[in-house]
Amino acid sequence: MANPATIPMTSSQSTAGSGAQSQPPIATPAFRAFLSRLTSSIRQGLSQRRPWYELIDRSAMARPDNLTDAYSRVRKNLSYFKVNYITLLVVVLAFSLLSHPLSLLVLLGLLAAWVFLYLFRPSDQPLVLFGRTFSDRETLGALVVLTVFVVFLTSVGSLLISALLIGVAIVCLHGAFRVPEDLFLDDQEPANTGFLSFLGGAASSAAAAAAPAVASRV
């Protein structure tokens, strides 16, 4: 019996086949690992939040005697309510963005551009726009310029700064008036568990997940 005929594949057909099987950025293992680590960090941080009734306990509110007393209260309350305060800042920032939907759309578009055009785009898929192929260096430069323009040369930057300032003012005002004597403060708590430790942990985990994708382009 004669063997069935085989059709040889050319290099162009092989390349086309491999390109058709390539995954979109949102389905790559690196992007899934990024989301998994970020979600895990956020859940771990939120598990450390204090009961909200302690934060709004009116019986524990009193005017500080002087600036030194206010500063001492703010430091202790920041250490104890750090996750609650960060959540409050996020709520203020989210409210400001939701009240300005155009700025929210611009930020989401900028974030999507970084994620899908550079950070988690497969390294074997060049970026092609309007019939022109862009290198990774050109893509990075364009994204940096776009980010600077959006943050510093539009109303988005002023909106973010004003929202953060309002949030920080609320946190400092509450921290100065909340008497911390009834709070359980561990004096042996490590120094890296301050106000920004939650954000630092989430950022470091996200950076660790994104590092392989970025390193492959350097």
C-alpha positions in Angstrom: 0.0 0.0 0.0 1.4 3.4 -1.0 2.1 5.9 1.8 -0.2 8.9 1.8 1.3 12.0 0.3 2.6 14.7 2.7 2.4 18.4 2.0 5.6 20.2 3.2 5.1 23.4 5.1 7.0 26.5 4.2 8.6 28.8 6.8 6.0 31.5 6.2 3.1 29.0 6.8 4.8 27.8 10.0 5.2 31.4 11.2 1.6 32.2 10.4 0.4 29.1 12.3 2.4 30.0 15.4 1.1 33.6 15.2 -2.5 32.3 15.0 -2.0 30.3 18.2 -0.4 33.1 20.2 -2.4 34.2 23.2 -3.7 37.8 23.8 -2.0 39.7 26.6 -4.9 39.2 29.0 -4.5 35.4 28.7 -0.8 35.1 29.2 0.6 33.3 32.3 2.4 36.5 33.3 -0.8 38.5 33.4 -2.6 35.8 35.3 0.3 35.7 37.8 0.2 39.4 38.2 -3.6 39.4 39.0 -3.2 36.5 41.3 -0.4 38.1 43.3 -2.1 41.5 43.4 -5.4 40.0 44.6 -3.6 37.9 47.2 -1.7 41.0 48.5 -4.9 43.1 48.7 -6.8 40.3 50.6 -3.9 39.9 53.0 -3.8 43.6 53.6 -7.5 43.9 54.1 -7.5 41.1 56.6 -5.3 43.3 58.9 -7.9 46.2 59.0 -9.3 47.2 62.4 -13.0 47.2 63.2 -14.6 50.3 61.8 -16.5 50.9 65.0 -13.1 51.6 66.7 -12.4 54.2 64.0 -15.6 56.1 64.5 -16.0 55.7 68.3 -17.2 59.1 69.3 -16.4 58.5 73.0 -12.7 58.3 72.1 -12.6 61.7 70.4 -11.0 64.6 72.2 -9.2 67.7 71.2 -5.4 67.5 71.5 -3.7 69.6 74.1 -1.0 70.9 71.7 0.8 70.1 68.4 3.1 67.6 70.1 0.1 65.7 71.4 -1.6 65.8 68.0 1.5 64.6 66.3 1.9 61.7 68.8 -1.7 60.7 68.3 -1.4 60.8 64.5 1.7 58.5 64.6 0.0 56.0 66.9 -3.3 56.0 65.0 -1.5 55.7 61.6 0.3 52.6 62.9 -3.0 51.1 64.3 -5.5 52.1 61.6 -3.1 52.0 58.6 -5.3 49.7 56.5 -8.5 51.6 57.4 -6.9 54.9 56.5 -5.6 53.5 53.1 -9.1 52.2 52.4 -10.5 55.7 53.2 -8.0 57.3 50.8 -9.0 54.9 48.1 -12.7 55.7 48.7 -12.0 59.4 48.4 -9.9 58.9 45.2 -12.6 56.6 43.7 -15.4 59.1 44.5 -13.4 61.9 42.9 -12.8 59.9 39.7 -16.4 58.7 39.6 -17.6 62.3 39.8 -15.3 63.0 36.8 -16.0 60.1 34.4 -13.9 61.6 31.6 -10.8 61.6 33.8 -11.6 58.1 34.9 -11.8 56.9 31.3 -8.5 58.6 30.5 -6.8 56.9 33.4 -8.3 53.5 32.5 -7.2 53.9 28.9 -3.6 54.8 30.0 -3.5 51.8 32.3 -4.8 49.5 29.6 -2.1 50.9 27.2 0.7 50.1 29.6 -0.7 46.6 30.3 -1.6 45.5 26.8 0.9 47.4 24.7 4.1 46.9 26.8 4.0 45.1 30.1 2.2 41.9 29.2 2.4 41.9 25.4 4.1 38.8 24.2 7.7 39.6 23.2 7.4 37.7 20.0 4.5 39.9 18.8 5.7 43.3 17.6 3.4 46.3 18.0 1.9 47.3 14.7 -0.1 50.5 14.4 -1.3 52.1 11.1 0.9 49.7 9.1 4.1 50.6 11.1 6.0 48.3 13.4 7.2 49.8 16.6 10.1 48.4 18.7 9.9 47.9 22.4 12.0 51.0 23.0 9.8 53.1 20.8 6.7 51.8 22.6 8.1 52.5 26.0 9.1 56.0 25.0 5.7 56.8 23.6 4.0 55.4 26.8 6.2 57.5 29.1 5.5 60.7 27.1 1.8 59.9 27.1 1.9 59.3 30.9 3.7 62.6 31.5 1.2 64.4 29.3 -1.9 62.9 31.0 -0.7 63.3 34.6 1.0 66.8 34.4 -0.6 68.6 31.4 -4.2 67.7 31.8 -6.8 68.1 34.6 -6.3 64.4 35.6 -3.2 65.3 37.6 -4.8 68.1 39.5 -7.8 65.9 40.2 -5.6 63.1 41.6 -3.5 65.5 43.7 -6.6 67.3 45.1 -8.3 64.0 46.0 -5.1 62.7 47.8 -4.8 66.0 49.7 -8.4 65.8 50.8 -7.9 62.2 51.9 -4.7 62.9 53.8 -6.4 65.9 55.5 -9.2 63.7 56.7 -6.8 61.0 57.9 -4.6 63.6 59.8 -7.7 65.3 61.3 -9.1 62.0 62.6 -5.7 60.9 63.8 -5.2 64.1 65.8 -8.6 63.9 67.5 -8.7 60.1 68.1 -7.4 59.3 71.6 -5.2 56.2 71.1 -4.9 55.2 74.8 -7.6 52.5 74.5 -5.8 50.9 71.5 -3.6 47.9 71.7 -0.3 49.1 70.3 2.5 46.6 70.1 5.8 48.3 70.9 7.7 45.5 69.3 6.1 46.0 65.9 8.7 46.0 63.1 9.5 49.3 61.6 8.3 48.3 58.1 4.7 48.0 59.2 4.0 51.7 59.0 1.4 53.6 57.0 2.7 52.6 53.6 3.6 49.0 54.3 0.3 47.7 52.8 0.8 49.6 49.6 4.5 48.6 49.6 3.6 45.0 49.9 1.0 45.1 47.1 3.3 47.1 44.9 6.3 44.7 45.4 4.2 41.7 44.7 2.8 43.2 41.6 6.3 44.2 40.5 7.6 40.7 41.1 4.9 39.3 38.9 5.5 41.8 36.1 9.3 41.7 36.3 9.8 38.7 34.0 7.7 40.3 31.3 9.6 43.6 31.5 13.0 41.8 31.8 12.4 40.1 28.5 12.2 43.4 26.7 15.4 45.0 28.2 
